[in-house]
């Protein structure tokens, strides 16, 4: 379960940022996670809640927004969202696809009191 180590990193970053700003409590943590990271949002939220116990983030909600994989066809130039790992252009059916995105993992912001 790689979510546990990811949750630990997210929590450490969030706490450090909140403490630097003098916050007393973290109420929400927002994360972007690319689809290819294979992160299960519910597992990540569960791990985060366990790791956050007895910290200023103990009541924080973890919000994970999954970023889809995009593809651009090198043959016709069509840009599309890759669905069900089908790396074929929906317009010309070419398999010569340049993938874009889907590997992001970024803490975008935190909400504090």
N, C-alpha and C positions, 0 to 999 in steps of 0.2 A: 504494500500500500504506500505509494509514493506521496499520497496526499498528506501524510503526517509530517514529513520534512518540509513540504511546501507550506503547510499551515504554520509551522514553527517560524519559517522565514518571514511570512507575511506578518505574523504577530510581532516579531522582533522589530521589523521596520516600522509598523504602526505605533508601537509603544515608544520607540525612540523619537519618532516625529512628534507625537503627542506631548511627551515630556519636554522636548526642546521648546515647544510653544507654551508650556505651562498648563496644559490641560489636566483636569482631574479625572476625566472619564472618557473612554472611547465608546461611542454609541453605534457606530456603523463603519464598516470597512468595505470599500468597493474595489473589485479586482476584475481585470480583463484576462481571460484565459482562452488561448487559441484552441480550436477543436482538435488539432493534432497533438496537443499536450495530453490528451486522454485523461483529463481531470474530471472526476465525477463530482459535480457541485455539492450534492448532499453529503458525500463522504468528506469532502474538504471542509464543509461547514461543521460537521460533527467533530472532526479533528481539531478545528480551530476553537470550538467551544470548550473542548477538554483542555487544550493548551492554555486558553485564556483564563481558566479558573485562578482565582486569587491574584489577578492582575487588574490594572485599570481598564482592561478590555473584557472583563468577566461578563458583562451584559451586552456586549457588542454583537450586532448582526453582521454576518459576512454575506455580502452580495456578490455573486459571481456572474459576470456577463460573458457568455461564450461567443468567441469571434469565429465565424465560419472561414473555411478555406476558399480563396478566390483563385480562379484560373484565367489565363489569357491565352487564347489560341494563337500560336505562331503562324498558322496558315492564313486565317481570315481576320485576325485581330479582335474577335469577340471576347469580351470579358464576362465571366459568369461565376456563380457560386457553385462550388463543387458539392454535390449531394451524394450521399451514400458511397463516397470514395470512388465515384465514377469520373475519372480524369479523361473525358472525351468531350470535345466541343459539341454543344447542343445544336449549333448552326450547321457546321460542315462535317462533323463527326471525326475530325482529325484527333489523333492521339498525341500530337506535338504540342503539349501544354506547358506553359510556364506558370508554376504555382506562386501565389502571393498570399502572405498572411497565414494565419492558422497556427502559428507557433508562439504567439505572444504570451507572455505571462507578466502582468504589470499591476502593481497596486496603484490605482488611479487617484484615490483620495480617501480621507477618513473624516468622519464627523465626530466632534468632541463636545464636551461640556466643560 
